[in-house]
Structure formats: structure tokens, C-alpha cells
């Protein structure tokens, strides 16, 4: 089994956008049990979506992955901080030029 990141996606290989900013865990295999076990479909892939928000169902499921809501807010925070830093830098450059 390959090593995985905190979302359960493989670390090795080229990390495409769907894996770099995931909305699910993507595997090249499927867990099968019961009557379906050993039917040959274990080698097909599976997708396990993350929760949309940090609601009660997400907490009950025990899913350790960040929700979509948390991911979006984290990205917005990073973007906001970058814009704020750029504004300060340009402001200092304008003052130095004056």
C-alpha cells in the first residue's frame, strides 16, 4: 500500500488538482465485504467524499478529514493574509518613493 496524506490520498506520483485540493478521498481499490467479497471488483477505484460542513453528522461519523467548509475558509484566510501583506508592502514602497 502506498503512503497517504491526511485525507487518505496517495502521496506518490503527480498530484493533480483533485488530489492537491481534495473534496474526497480517491483510492485505486475498493473495500468489499459480505456477499460481494472476492467478486473481482476489489480492484476498481472508490471515492469517499468529505463532509460539506462541520455539522452534527460529521462529528458523529468520526471523520478526521477537514470538511469542505473548513477547507474553503482556510483557503480564504490564506488569500486574505496574502492580499493584506501585499497592500502593506506596496504602501511602504509608496512612502519610501515619496
Backbone as CSV, one residue per row, in Angstrom:
resi,resn,N_x,N_y,N_z,CA_x,CA_y,CA_z,C_x,C_y,C_z
1,UNK,0.830,-1.185,0.000,0.000,0.000,0.000,0.876,1.252,0.000
2,UNK,0.526,2.233,-0.817,1.294,3.480,-0.832,1.008,4.300,0.418
3,UNK,1.929,5.189,0.760,1.701,6.112,1.876,0.646,7.123,1.461
4,UNK,-0.124,7.604,2.450,-1.197,8.554,2.160,-1.047,9.823,2.986
5,UNK,-1.707,10.893,2.510,-1.714,12.151,3.248,-2.851,12.127,4.273
6,UNK,-3.112,13.253,4.922,-4.140,13.308,5.971,-5.552,13.096,5.443
7,UNK,-5.735,13.195,4.121,-7.042,12.944,3.511,-7.180,11.510,3.019
8,UNK,-6.111,10.725,3.141,-6.160,9.346,2.686,-5.797,9.169,1.229
9,UNK,-5.350,10.239,0.566,-4.957,10.161,-0.837,-3.475,9.819,-0.948
10,UNK,-3.126,9.040,-1.976,-1.741,8.625,-2.191,-0.818,9.836,-2.293
11,UNK,0.361,9.723,-1.690,1.360,10.794,-1.743,2.216,10.690,-3.000
12,UNK,2.508,9.485,-3.424,3.413,9.278,-4.558,2.793,9.744,-5.874
13,UNK,3.665,10.060,-6.828,3.217,10.402,-8.173,2.881,11.872,-8.339
14,UNK,2.331,12.196,-9.498,1.932,13.561,-9.813,0.651,13.869,-9.056
15,UNK,0.639,14.977,-8.315,-0.539,15.339,-7.524,-1.384,16.326,-8.310
16,UNK,-2.413,15.807,-8.941,-3.329,16.638,-9.711,-4.188,17.477,-8.771
17,UNK,-4.905,18.450,-9.333,-5.710,19.370,-8.538,-6.715,18.641,-7.649
18,UNK,-7.349,17.594,-8.163,-8.335,16.849,-7.366,-7.720,16.231,-6.122
19,UNK,-6.427,15.964,-6.159,-5.748,15.365,-5.008,-5.066,16.440,-4.167
20,UNK,-4.604,17.514,-4.806,-3.944,18.597,-4.085,-4.949,19.378,-3.233
21,UNK,-6.128,19.625,-3.786,-7.213,20.308,-3.074,-8.427,19.382,-3.126
22,UNK,-8.410,18.321,-2.325,-9.427,17.282,-2.467,-10.768,17.604,-1.824
23,UNK,-11.820,17.107,-2.449,-13.160,17.131,-1.875,-13.580,15.716,-1.509
24,UNK,-12.643,14.783,-1.660,-12.900,13.378,-1.348,-11.567,12.655,-1.197
25,UNK,-11.656,11.421,-0.727,-10.511,10.524,-0.739,-10.703,9.611,-1.932
26,UNK,-9.698,9.530,-2.783,-9.769,8.724,-4.005,-8.794,7.559,-3.866
27,UNK,-9.270,6.342,-4.087,-8.394,5.181,-4.000,-8.451,4.390,-5.299
28,UNK,-7.421,3.640,-5.539,-7.389,2.768,-6.714,-7.919,1.385,-6.401
29,UNK,-8.573,1.227,-5.266,-9.098,-0.058,-4.847,-10.391,0.177,-4.078
30,UNK,-11.149,-0.854,-3.833,-12.403,-0.750,-3.098,-12.455,-1.800,-1.993
31,UNK,-12.973,-1.409,-0.855,-13.168,-2.363,0.234,-14.465,-3.126,-0.032
32,UNK,-14.391,-4.428,-0.042,-15.572,-5.257,-0.306,-15.716,-6.264,0.816
33,UNK,-16.943,-6.504,1.249,-17.200,-7.479,2.307,-18.519,-8.186,2.030
34,UNK,-18.768,-9.220,2.759,-20.030,-9.938,2.630,-20.130,-10.681,1.318
35,UNK,-21.346,-10.710,0.778,-21.599,-11.463,-0.457,-20.790,-10.936,-1.635
36,UNK,-20.412,-9.645,-1.595,-19.660,-9.044,-2.699,-18.165,-9.303,-2.613
37,UNK,-17.681,-9.822,-1.505,-16.233,-10.036,-1.339,-15.716,-10.999,-2.406
38,UNK,-14.535,-10.710,-2.887,-13.845,-11.554,-3.868,-14.615,-11.718,-5.175
39,UNK,-15.403,-10.714,-5.556,-16.130,-10.800,-6.828,-15.363,-10.148,-7.970
40,UNK,-14.118,-9.733,-7.703,-13.301,-9.128,-8.745,-13.372,-7.616,-8.767
41,UNK,-14.291,-7.018,-8.015,-14.434,-5.556,-8.025,-13.521,-4.866,-7.019
42,UNK,-12.726,-5.650,-6.282,-11.812,-5.040,-5.321,-10.779,-4.161,-6.007
43,UNK,-10.538,-4.435,-7.270,-9.518,-3.672,-7.981,-10.076,-2.398,-8.609
44,UNK,-11.391,-2.175,-8.535,-11.912,-0.915,-9.059,-11.724,0.176,-8.016
45,UNK,-11.752,1.406,-8.468,-11.487,2.516,-7.563,-12.714,2.846,-6.719
46,UNK,-12.494,3.691,-5.709,-13.602,4.168,-4.892,-13.346,5.612,-4.504
47,UNK,-14.430,6.328,-4.234,-14.385,7.730,-3.844,-15.158,7.881,-2.546
48,UNK,-14.552,8.550,-1.579,-15.185,8.772,-0.286,-15.232,10.278,-0.026
49,UNK,-16.370,10.937,-0.332,-16.465,12.400,-0.188,-16.269,12.856,1.256
50,UNK,-15.725,14.063,1.419,-15.627,14.660,2.750,-16.970,15.317,3.059
51,UNK,-17.209,15.598,4.329,-18.456,16.257,4.731,-18.473,17.686,4.205
52,UNK,-19.683,18.181,3.929,-19.792,19.548,3.426,-19.526,20.585,4.504
53,UNK,-19.981,20.318,5.728,-19.772,21.275,6.810,-19.456,20.535,8.101
54,UNK,-19.161,21.279,9.130,-18.817,20.692,10.422,-20.075,20.497,11.257
55,UNK,-21.120,19.977,10.674,-22.376,19.745,11.386,-22.324,18.506,12.247
56,UNK,-23.454,18.198,12.913,-23.514,17.041,13.812,-23.193,15.716,13.123
57,UNK,-23.605,15.550,11.857,-23.341,14.273,11.181,-21.848,14.053,10.975
58,UNK,-21.097,15.118,10.720,-19.647,14.998,10.541,-18.991,14.593,11.855
59,UNK,-19.431,15.194,12.952,-18.851,14.844,14.251,-19.208,13.410,14.639
60,UNK,-20.435,12.995,14.347,-20.857,11.632,14.692,-20.091,10.591,13.888
61,UNK,-19.765,10.921,12.641,-19.098,9.943,11.777,-17.662,9.693,12.211
62,UNK,-17.075,10.645,12.945,-15.684,10.494,13.374,-14.690,10.699,12.244
63,UNK,-15.122,11.311,11.151,-14.255,11.555,10.001,-13.184,12.577,10.390
64,UNK,-11.897,12.210,10.357,-10.840,13.137,10.767,-10.495,14.187,9.710
65,UNK,-11.005,14.030,8.473,-10.664,14.969,7.401,-11.393,16.301,7.590
66,UNK,-10.784,17.386,7.126,-11.432,18.694,7.169,-12.666,18.678,6.278
67,UNK,-13.713,19.380,6.710,-14.914,19.498,5.884,-14.650,20.469,4.733
68,UNK,-15.519,20.475,3.731,-15.394,21.422,2.614,-15.439,22.847,3.152
69,UNK,-16.353,23.104,4.086,-16.477,24.433,4.688,-15.154,24.868,5.325
70,UNK,-14.519,23.981,6.090,-13.249,24.313,6.728,-12.154,24.560,5.699
71,UNK,-12.150,23.775,4.627,-11.145,23.943,3.573,-11.301,25.298,2.890
72,UNK,-12.537,25.685,2.590,-12.787,26.961,1.915,-12.360,28.117,2.810
73,UNK,-12.737,28.071,4.091,-12.353,29.147,4.996,-10.841,29.211,5.165
74,UNK,-10.170,28.070,5.198,-8.708,28.063,5.308,-8.085,28.712,4.078
75,UNK,-8.598,28.394,2.883,-8.072,29.000,1.656,-8.337,30.496,1.625
76,UNK,-9.525,30.917,2.079,-9.845,32.345,2.114,-8.930,33.079,3.088
77,UNK,-8.614,32.465,4.225,-7.705,33.071,5.190,-6.324,33.276,4.585
78,UNK,-5.830,32.267,3.881,-4.516,32.366,3.243,-4.530,33.492,2.210
79,UNK,-5.582,33.538,1.399,-5.694,34.575,0.364,-5.780,35.963,1.000
80,UNK,-6.587,36.110,2.042,-6.741,37.393,2.726,-5.406,37.865,3.298
81,UNK,-4.683,36.955,3.948,-3.386,37.317,4.523,-2.398,37.735,3.441
82,UNK,-2.416,37.063,2.297,-1.508,37.406,1.193,-1.838,38.790,0.632
83,UNK,-3.123,39.077,0.478,-3.535,40.399,-0.042,-3.156,41.487,0.948
84,UNK,-3.402,41.257,2.226,-3.069,42.232,3.261,-1.566,42.517,3.269
85,UNK,-0.755,41.473,3.149,0.693,41.621,3.125,1.131,42.429,1.908
86,UNK,0.516,42.165,0.754,0.863,42.890,-0.476,0.499,44.370,-0.357
87,UNK,-0.637,44.656,0.239,-1.060,46.057,0.411,-0.075,46.791,1.311
88,UNK,0.329,46.151,2.406,1.298,46.786,3.307,2.622,47.039,2.600
89,UNK,3.083,46.044,1.821,4.353,46.172,1.112,4.283,47.329,0.109
90,UNK,3.187,47.399,-0.646,3.052,48.474,-1.637,2.911,49.823,-0.961
91,UNK,2.264,49.839,0.193,2.142,51.095,0.938,3.496,51.597,1.402
92,UNK,4.339,50.689,1.916,5.684,51.070,2.352,6.514,51.550,1.152
93,UNK,6.382,50.853,0.015,7.138,51.259,-1.187,6.707,52.640,-1.646
94,UNK,5.417,52.944,-1.547,4.917,54.273,-1.962,5.462,55.351,-1.032
95,UNK,5.504,55.041,0.268,6.021,56.022,1.220,7.520,56.243,1.021
96,UNK,8.245,55.154,0.742,9.697,55.275,0.514,9.987,56.077,-0.756
97,UNK,9.125,55.974,-1.745,9.332,56.673,-3.019,9.001,58.155,-2.915
98,UNK,8.197,58.519,-1.914,7.754,59.912,-1.795,8.832,60.818,-1.253
